[in-house]
Amino acid sequence: MKTLTERQKTILMLVVREYIDSGQPVGSKSLVKNYSLDISSATVRNEMRALTEMDYLRTTSGRIPTEAGYRYFVRQVMREANLPNAVQRTISHQFTQTHSSTDAWMTLAASVLAHQTKAVSLVTAPHTEQTLFKHLELISTQGRQVLMILVFVGGEVSQQVLTLAEVLSQPRLSQVAERLNLNLRDLSAEKIISLPSRADILEQDILLLIQQEMQQRSAATSGEIYMDGMANILAEPSFADSDEGRRTLRFFDERSRLQDLLSNTVVDSVVGGVQVLIGGEESWEELRQCSVVLAKYGIPGQATGTLGVLGPMRMPYARTIPTVRYMADLLSGLMTENISGE
């Protein structure tokens, strides 16, 4: 994509800001008037035409941002936006007034995020980042199908049905499970991966499935999802009165999809790092008209969770991004204090 001039950068930022504030297509004359620009409306119009050709804007009785335009705007906001100190103090005070429990913190965090951003808030309870193997069972069910039951340290259980290349007896399956139980107990996925390859092909295949399941669990955001602010999104005409809006609302009922969104978005993020998805990023078709702002919180290497908001693409990023970042830092601090006993 062509490099923007400084004037084009300024005009693009102003168009996005104006459209977020008004919800109306932006014209060159209104831009010059509202921001006291020292250039003519004709010059602004020419620059807006160039930005449209570069796919940062599109024409609809004026100009409105494309996904690329929003992404450019967000990159600038990520560096510059800060949450006012007064708002930080208000939020912090609310947490000092609640019980020091995970459920209370999660419920309050969802409420505060929804109130401050006027969007739908999403908060997951913290989960341990490292999954440790405890026990395996392989149970013959029917023909070549085998039920694999994995138990992890802490009590989490995973079950899946496997279809083997051939029918195997229960004693043979139990033998493989017993050997793996002896060698894998209390090991992490990383340590299991480093183990030498096994001569037994079935054992090696089961070992690979165990590794994959443990890696997914370590990366995934697990536990209950706390939500608030659904009324905020229902108040948006674009959501309430369109097929795409209704499709977005149904997304909230599909917990597996919601969990996938939360885990995959922040899987490689550092604690406190904010991620912004605009238009579903070609991965979540239901969110084509939405933006999602998420951050990971917690204690690296011990327990982490995810929090953030989902709302219309025309969301107030300059307010939303620092709010999400501050809430992630706040919850991380509360968890650290709780564990240390301070």
Contacts in CASP RR format, 6 or more apart in sequence:
PFRMAT RR
TARGET T0000
AUTHOR 0000-0000-0000
METHOD contacts of the structure
MODEL  1
MKTLTERQKTILMLVVREYIDSGQPVGSKSLVKNYSLDISSATVRNEMRA
LTEMDYLRTTSGRIPTEAGYRYFVRQVMREANLPNAVQRTISHQFTQTHS
STDAWMTLAASVLAHQTKAVSLVTAPHTEQTLFKHLELISTQGRQVLMIL
VFVGGEVSQQVLTLAEVLSQPRLSQVAERLNLNLRDLSAEKIISLPSRAD
ILEQDILLLIQQEMQQRSAATSGEIYMDGMANILAEPSFADSDEGRRTLR
FFDERSRLQDLLSNTVVDSVVGGVQVLIGGEESWEELRQCSVVLAKYGIP
GQATGTLGVLGPMRMPYARTIPTVRYMADLLSGLMTENISGE
1 54 0 8 1.000
1 55 0 8 1.000
1 68 0 8 1.000
2 54 0 8 1.000
4 12 0 8 1.000
4 51 0 8 1.000
4 54 0 8 1.000
4 56 0 8 1.000
4 72 0 8 1.000
7 39 0 8 1.000
7 47 0 8 1.000
8 47 0 8 1.000
8 50 0 8 1.000
8 51 0 8 1.000
11 31 0 8 1.000
11 44 0 8 1.000
11 47 0 8 1.000
11 48 0 8 1.000
11 51 0 8 1.000
12 51 0 8 1.000
12 56 0 8 1.000
12 57 0 8 1.000
12 69 0 8 1.000
12 72 0 8 1.000
12 73 0 8 1.000
13 72 0 8 1.000
13 73 0 8 1.000
13 76 0 8 1.000
14 31 0 8 1.000
14 35 0 8 1.000
15 26 0 8 1.000
15 31 0 8 1.000
15 48 0 8 1.000
15 51 0 8 1.000
15 57 0 8 1.000
15 63 0 8 1.000
15 64 0 8 1.000
15 65 0 8 1.000
16 65 0 8 1.000
16 69 0 8 1.000
16 70 0 8 1.000
16 72 0 8 1.000
16 73 0 8 1.000
17 73 0 8 1.000
17 318 0 8 1.000
18 26 0 8 1.000
18 30 0 8 1.000
18 31 0 8 1.000
18 34 0 8 1.000
19 25 0 8 1.000
19 26 0 8 1.000
19 64 0 8 1.000
19 65 0 8 1.000
19 314 0 8 1.000
20 314 0 8 1.000
20 315 0 8 1.000
20 316 0 8 1.000
20 317 0 8 1.000
23 314 0 8 1.000
25 60 0 8 1.000
25 61 0 8 1.000
25 62 0 8 1.000
25 63 0 8 1.000
25 64 0 8 1.000
26 62 0 8 1.000
26 63 0 8 1.000
26 64 0 8 1.000
27 45 0 8 1.000
27 48 0 8 1.000
27 62 0 8 1.000
27 63 0 8 1.000
28 41 0 8 1.000
28 42 0 8 1.000
28 44 0 8 1.000
28 45 0 8 1.000
28 48 0 8 1.000
29 41 0 8 1.000
31 37 0 8 1.000
31 41 0 8 1.000
31 44 0 8 1.000
32 39 0 8 1.000
32 40 0 8 1.000
32 41 0 8 1.000
32 44 0 8 1.000
37 44 0 8 1.000
48 57 0 8 1.000
48 63 0 8 1.000
51 57 0 8 1.000
51 63 0 8 1.000
52 58 0 8 1.000
52 59 0 8 1.000
52 63 0 8 1.000
55 66 0 8 1.000
55 68 0 8 1.000
56 65 0 8 1.000
56 66 0 8 1.000
56 68 0 8 1.000
56 69 0 8 1.000
56 72 0 8 1.000
57 63 0 8 1.000
57 64 0 8 1.000
57 65 0 8 1.000
57 66 0 8 1.000
57 69 0 8 1.000
58 64 0 8 1.000
58 65 0 8 1.000
58 66 0 8 1.000
65 73 0 8 1.000
67 278 0 8 1.000
67 279 0 8 1.000
67 313 0 8 1.000
70 278 0 8 1.000
70 291 0 8 1.000
70 313 0 8 1.000
70 317 0 8 1.000
71 276 0 8 1.000
71 278 0 8 1.000
73 317 0 8 1.000
74 276 0 8 1.000
74 278 0 8 1.000
74 317 0 8 1.000
74 321 0 8 1.000
77 317 0 8 1.000
77 318 0 8 1.000
77 321 0 8 1.000
78 274 0 8 1.000
78 276 0 8 1.000
78 321 0 8 1.000
80 318 0 8 1.000
81 317 0 8 1.000
81 318 0 8 1.000
81 319 0 8 1.000
81 321 0 8 1.000
81 322 0 8 1.000
82 322 0 8 1.000
83 319 0 8 1.000
83 322 0 8 1.000
83 323 0 8 1.000
83 325 0 8 1.000
83 326 0 8 1.000
87 116 0 8 1.000
87 323 0 8 1.000
88 326 0 8 1.000
91 112 0 8 1.000
91 116 0 8 1.000
91 326 0 8 1.000
91 327 0 8 1.000
91 330 0 8 1.000
92 330 0 8 1.000
94 108 0 8 1.000
94 112 0 8 1.000
95 105 0 8 1.000
95 108 0 8 1.000
95 330 0 8 1.000
95 334 0 8 1.000
98 104 0 8 1.000
98 105 0 8 1.000
98 108 0 8 1.000
100 334 0 8 1.000
100 338 0 8 1.000
102 125 0 8 1.000
102 126 0 8 1.000
103 125 0 8 1.000
105 331 0 8 1.000
105 334 0 8 1.000
106 123 0 8 1.000
106 124 0 8 1.000
106 125 0 8 1.000
106 224 0 8 1.000
106 226 0 8 1.000
107 226 0 8 1.000
109 121 0 8 1.000
109 123 0 8 1.000
109 226 0 8 1.000
109 307 0 8 1.000
109 327 0 8 1.000
109 331 0 8 1.000
110 121 0 8 1.000
110 122 0 8 1.000
110 123 0 8 1.000
110 226 0 8 1.000
110 227 0 8 1.000
110 228 0 8 1.000
111 121 0 8 1.000
111 228 0 8 1.000
112 121 0 8 1.000
112 327 0 8 1.000
113 119 0 8 1.000
113 121 0 8 1.000
113 123 0 8 1.000
113 228 0 8 1.000
113 307 0 8 1.000
113 308 0 8 1.000
113 309 0 8 1.000
113 323 0 8 1.000
113 324 0 8 1.000
113 327 0 8 1.000
114 120 0 8 1.000
114 121 0 8 1.000
114 228 0 8 1.000
114 229 0 8 1.000
114 232 0 8 1.000
114 309 0 8 1.000
116 319 0 8 1.000
116 323 0 8 1.000
117 293 0 8 1.000
117 309 0 8 1.000
117 315 0 8 1.000
117 316 0 8 1.000
117 319 0 8 1.000
117 320 0 8 1.000
117 323 0 8 1.000
117 324 0 8 1.000
118 232 0 8 1.000
118 316 0 8 1.000
119 229 0 8 1.000
119 232 0 8 1.000
119 233 0 8 1.000
119 309 0 8 1.000
119 310 0 8 1.000
119 311 0 8 1.000
119 312 0 8 1.000
119 315 0 8 1.000
119 320 0 8 1.000
120 227 0 8 1.000
120 228 0 8 1.000
120 229 0 8 1.000
120 230 0 8 1.000
120 232 0 8 1.000
120 233 0 8 1.000
120 252 0 8 1.000
120 309 0 8 1.000
120 310 0 8 1.000
120 311 0 8 1.000
121 226 0 8 1.000
121 227 0 8 1.000
121 228 0 8 1.000
121 229 0 8 1.000
121 307 0 8 1.000
121 308 0 8 1.000
121 309 0 8 1.000
122 225 0 8 1.000
122 226 0 8 1.000
122 227 0 8 1.000
122 258 0 8 1.000
122 262 0 8 1.000
122 294 0 8 1.000
122 306 0 8 1.000
122 307 0 8 1.000
122 308 0 8 1.000
122 309 0 8 1.000
122 310 0 8 1.000
123 225 0 8 1.000
123 226 0 8 1.000
123 227 0 8 1.000
123 306 0 8 1.000
123 307 0 8 1.000
123 308 0 8 1.000
124 221 0 8 1.000
124 222 0 8 1.000
124 223 0 8 1.000
124 224 0 8 1.000
124 225 0 8 1.000
124 226 0 8 1.000
124 262 0 8 1.000
124 305 0 8 1.000
124 306 0 8 1.000
124 307 0 8 1.000
125 223 0 8 1.000
125 224 0 8 1.000
125 226 0 8 1.000
125 305 0 8 1.000
126 297 0 8 1.000
126 298 0 8 1.000
126 303 0 8 1.000
126 304 0 8 1.000
126 305 0 8 1.000
126 335 0 8 1.000
127 220 0 8 1.000
127 221 0 8 1.000
127 222 0 8 1.000
127 223 0 8 1.000
127 303 0 8 1.000
127 304 0 8 1.000
127 305 0 8 1.000
128 302 0 8 1.000
128 303 0 8 1.000
129 218 0 8 1.000
129 300 0 8 1.000
129 301 0 8 1.000
129 302 0 8 1.000
129 303 0 8 1.000
129 304 0 8 1.000
130 188 0 8 1.000
130 218 0 8 1.000
130 301 0 8 1.000
131 152 0 8 1.000
131 153 0 8 1.000
131 156 0 8 1.000
131 188 0 8 1.000
131 189 0 8 1.000
131 214 0 8 1.000
131 217 0 8 1.000
131 218 0 8 1.000
132 152 0 8 1.000
132 153 0 8 1.000
132 186 0 8 1.000
132 187 0 8 1.000
132 188 0 8 1.000
133 150 0 8 1.000
133 152 0 8 1.000
133 153 0 8 1.000
133 184 0 8 1.000
133 185 0 8 1.000
133 186 0 8 1.000
133 187 0 8 1.000
133 188 0 8 1.000
133 192 0 8 1.000
133 210 0 8 1.000
133 214 0 8 1.000
134 151 0 8 1.000
134 152 0 8 1.000
134 153 0 8 1.000
134 154 0 8 1.000
134 155 0 8 1.000
134 185 0 8 1.000
134 186 0 8 1.000
135 150 0 8 1.000
135 151 0 8 1.000
135 181 0 8 1.000
135 185 0 8 1.000
136 148 0 8 1.000
136 149 0 8 1.000
136 150 0 8 1.000
136 151 0 8 1.000
136 177 0 8 1.000
136 180 0 8 1.000
136 181 0 8 1.000
136 184 0 8 1.000
136 206 0 8 1.000
136 210 0 8 1.000
137 147 0 8 1.000
137 148 0 8 1.000
137 149 0 8 1.000
137 177 0 8 1.000
138 146 0 8 1.000
138 147 0 8 1.000
138 148 0 8 1.000
138 149 0 8 1.000
138 173 0 8 1.000
138 174 0 8 1.000
138 176 0 8 1.000
138 177 0 8 1.000
138 206 0 8 1.000
139 146 0 8 1.000
139 147 0 8 1.000
139 149 0 8 1.000
139 170 0 8 1.000
139 173 0 8 1.000
140 146 0 8 1.000
140 168 0 8 1.000
140 169 0 8 1.000
140 170 0 8 1.000
140 173 0 8 1.000
141 147 0 8 1.000
141 161 0 8 1.000
143 167 0 8 1.000
144 163 0 8 1.000
144 164 0 8 1.000
144 165 0 8 1.000
144 166 0 8 1.000
144 167 0 8 1.000
145 161 0 8 1.000
145 162 0 8 1.000
145 163 0 8 1.000
145 164 0 8 1.000
146 161 0 8 1.000
146 162 0 8 1.000
146 163 0 8 1.000
146 164 0 8 1.000
146 168 0 8 1.000
146 173 0 8 1.000
147 159 0 8 1.000
147 160 0 8 1.000
147 161 0 8 1.000
147 162 0 8 1.000
148 159 0 8 1.000
148 160 0 8 1.000
148 161 0 8 1.000
148 162 0 8 1.000
148 206 0 8 1.000
148 209 0 8 1.000
149 157 0 8 1.000
149 158 0 8 1.000
149 159 0 8 1.000
150 157 0 8 1.000
150 158 0 8 1.000
150 159 0 8 1.000
150 210 0 8 1.000
150 213 0 8 1.000
151 157 0 8 1.000
152 158 0 8 1.000
152 214 0 8 1.000
152 217 0 8 1.000
153 186 0 8 1.000
156 217 0 8 1.000
156 222 0 8 1.000
158 213 0 8 1.000
158 217 0 8 1.000
160 209 0 8 1.000
160 213 0 8 1.000
162 209 0 8 1.000
164 202 0 8 1.000
168 202 0 8 1.000
172 202 0 8 1.000
176 200 0 8 1.000
176 202 0 8 1.000
176 203 0 8 1.000
176 206 0 8 1.000
177 206 0 8 1.000
179 200 0 8 1.000
179 203 0 8 1.000
180 203 0 8 1.000
180 206 0 8 1.000
180 207 0 8 1.000
180 210 0 8 1.000
183 195 0 8 1.000
184 192 0 8 1.000
184 207 0 8 1.000
184 210 0 8 1.000
188 214 0 8 1.000
188 218 0 8 1.000
189 211 0 8 1.000
189 214 0 8 1.000
189 215 0 8 1.000
189 218 0 8 1.000
192 207 0 8 1.000
192 210 0 8 1.000
192 211 0 8 1.000
192 214 0 8 1.000
193 211 0 8 1.000
195 207 0 8 1.000
197 204 0 8 1.000
198 204 0 8 1.000
198 207 0 8 1.000
219 263 0 8 1.000
219 267 0 8 1.000
220 259 0 8 1.000
220 263 0 8 1.000
221 259 0 8 1.000
221 262 0 8 1.000
221 263 0 8 1.000
221 266 0 8 1.000
221 305 0 8 1.000
221 306 0 8 1.000
222 259 0 8 1.000
225 255 0 8 1.000
225 258 0 8 1.000
225 259 0 8 1.000
225 262 0 8 1.000
227 252 0 8 1.000
230 252 0 8 1.000
232 311 0 8 1.000
233 239 0 8 1.000
233 248 0 8 1.000
233 249 0 8 1.000
233 310 0 8 1.000
233 311 0 8 1.000
233 312 0 8 1.000
234 240 0 8 1.000
234 249 0 8 1.000
236 311 0 8 1.000
236 312 0 8 1.000
238 244 0 8 1.000
238 245 0 8 1.000
238 289 0 8 1.000
238 312 0 8 1.000
239 245 0 8 1.000
239 246 0 8 1.000
239 248 0 8 1.000
239 249 0 8 1.000
239 289 0 8 1.000
239 312 0 8 1.000
244 288 0 8 1.000
244 289 0 8 1.000
245 289 0 8 1.000
247 286 0 8 1.000
248 286 0 8 1.000
248 287 0 8 1.000
248 289 0 8 1.000
248 290 0 8 1.000
250 286 0 8 1.000
251 257 0 8 1.000
251 258 0 8 1.000
251 284 0 8 1.000
251 286 0 8 1.000
251 287 0 8 1.000
252 258 0 8 1.000
257 284 0 8 1.000
257 286 0 8 1.000
261 284 0 8 1.000
261 287 0 8 1.000
261 292 0 8 1.000
262 294 0 8 1.000
262 306 0 8 1.000
263 306 0 8 1.000
264 283 0 8 1.000
265 275 0 8 1.000
265 277 0 8 1.000
265 292 0 8 1.000
265 294 0 8 1.000
265 306 0 8 1.000
266 273 0 8 1.000
266 275 0 8 1.000
266 294 0 8 1.000
266 295 0 8 1.000
266 296 0 8 1.000
266 306 0 8 1.000
269 275 0 8 1.000
269 295 0 8 1.000
269 296 0 8 1.000
270 296 0 8 1.000
270 300 0 8 1.000
271 296 0 8 1.000
271 297 0 8 1.000
271 298 0 8 1.000
271 299 0 8 1.000
271 300 0 8 1.000
271 304 0 8 1.000
271 328 0 8 1.000
271 332 0 8 1.000
272 295 0 8 1.000
272 296 0 8 1.000
272 297 0 8 1.000
272 325 0 8 1.000
272 328 0 8 1.000
272 329 0 8 1.000
272 332 0 8 1.000
273 295 0 8 1.000
273 296 0 8 1.000
273 325 0 8 1.000
273 328 0 8 1.000
274 293 0 8 1.000
274 294 0 8 1.000
274 295 0 8 1.000
274 321 0 8 1.000
274 324 0 8 1.000
274 325 0 8 1.000
274 328 0 8 1.000
275 293 0 8 1.000
275 294 0 8 1.000
275 295 0 8 1.000
276 291 0 8 1.000
276 292 0 8 1.000
276 293 0 8 1.000
276 294 0 8 1.000
276 317 0 8 1.000
276 321 0 8 1.000
277 284 0 8 1.000
277 287 0 8 1.000
277 291 0 8 1.000
277 292 0 8 1.000
277 294 0 8 1.000
278 291 0 8 1.000
278 313 0 8 1.000
279 287 0 8 1.000
279 288 0 8 1.000
279 289 0 8 1.000
279 290 0 8 1.000
279 291 0 8 1.000
279 313 0 8 1.000
280 287 0 8 1.000
280 288 0 8 1.000
280 290 0 8 1.000
280 292 0 8 1.000
287 310 0 8 1.000
289 312 0 8 1.000
289 313 0 8 1.000
290 310 0 8 1.000
290 311 0 8 1.000
290 312 0 8 1.000
290 313 0 8 1.000
291 310 0 8 1.000
291 311 0 8 1.000
291 312 0 8 1.000
291 313 0 8 1.000
291 315 0 8 1.000
291 317 0 8 1.000
292 308 0 8 1.000
292 309 0 8 1.000
292 310 0 8 1.000
292 311 0 8 1.000
293 308 0 8 1.000
293 309 0 8 1.000
293 315 0 8 1.000
293 317 0 8 1.000
293 320 0 8 1.000
293 321 0 8 1.000
293 324 0 8 1.000
294 306 0 8 1.000
294 307 0 8 1.000
294 308 0 8 1.000
294 324 0 8 1.000
295 306 0 8 1.000
295 307 0 8 1.000
295 308 0 8 1.000
295 324 0 8 1.000
295 325 0 8 1.000
295 327 0 8 1.000
295 328 0 8 1.000
296 304 0 8 1.000
296 305 0 8 1.000
296 306 0 8 1.000
296 328 0 8 1.000
297 304 0 8 1.000
297 305 0 8 1.000
297 306 0 8 1.000
297 307 0 8 1.000
297 327 0 8 1.000
297 328 0 8 1.000
297 329 0 8 1.000
297 331 0 8 1.000
297 332 0 8 1.000
297 335 0 8 1.000
298 304 0 8 1.000
298 305 0 8 1.000
298 328 0 8 1.000
298 331 0 8 1.000
298 332 0 8 1.000
298 333 0 8 1.000
298 335 0 8 1.000
298 336 0 8 1.000
299 332 0 8 1.000
299 335 0 8 1.000
299 336 0 8 1.000
299 339 0 8 1.000
302 339 0 8 1.000
303 335 0 8 1.000
307 324 0 8 1.000
307 327 0 8 1.000
307 328 0 8 1.000
307 331 0 8 1.000
308 324 0 8 1.000
308 327 0 8 1.000
309 315 0 8 1.000
309 320 0 8 1.000
309 324 0 8 1.000
END
